Amino acid sequence: MRTPLLRPDDRGLFCEAGGFHIDPWKPVERAVISHGHGDHARWGSGAYLGAAASVPILRRRLGEAAVIEGVPFGETVRIGDVAVSFHPAGHILGSAQVRVERDGEVWVFSGDYKRAADPTCEPFEPVACHTFITEATFALPIYRWDSSAAVAREVWEWWEANREAGRASVLFCYALGKAQRILGELARITDRTVFVHGSVEPLNEAYRSAGVEMLPTRPVAETTRGQSFAGELILAPPSAGGSTWMRRFGPTSTAFASGWMRVRGTRRRRGFDRGFVISDHADWPDLLSTIADTGAERVLTTHGYAGSLARYLNERGVAAGTLATPFEGEMED
């Protein structure tokens, strides 16, 4: 039997014919990276290859000493006995699906992806293949997203109500991707300045350098002691919740922006006043339509509800299995 083009080992998804790992979870000699989130781009490998648009974010994640090479979307490079190319995944700025081909056989590793419109990153492009490795973060029928424009309007109305009540609006969201998407969507409604946690601003700068239009932002750390935040919107990572950093804002209303907010019990358990359902991952209908769009004869599912998605596909005549990885998808924290 022919060796699979990609298979998991103790360090990542290994391509023996090319001598590289995709999104390795341990240091390797050569890493091919789908995008800049920490569970996919980890420090310590000898050299990194990613989509050219992802390089500024990878540089911030991996440090100045890391050896990073970027390839434009759709351009093919030869690595060993395989041809490798990157194709937009629509997850965050520069996120890519990785296409690997050998002797006419094509595998595609999706990385994290979404099909919904997003003003801050390149739109997803389906890639035809024989084997498709897909994420399954939200692979249950309950997970279906409204338009991000509609969610942005909900955020704006919440912000306005808090402003009228003299409260600060603290919106927790992931520092890379989600924060910038919210700022991009709100820029279609207002031109107000938004305050941000220190972990968010460097990533905003990377997006702006790539030409992405967002609301103006100001780091909370650059404000003066005793400044009032009444009526202001503050974006912060979930890890800031409950910390002493929160004390400076006075009366606040808190919210969390995540696909997990589709389940109301999650919001109640975490103690947020509001939950906004917005995700940078594909929902259930888009997962199924993407699998169909690839024309794949075989599907391998990773993280999230991988087992549920594989069972569903097998029951409908699509050869499917699961692939164990430590990728996290969209975690609650």
Summary of the structure (lengths in Angstrom):
residues: 333
radius of gyration: 20.4
end to end distance: 42.2
largest distance: 69.3
contacts: 1164
relative contact order: 0.14
helix: 27%
strand: 24%
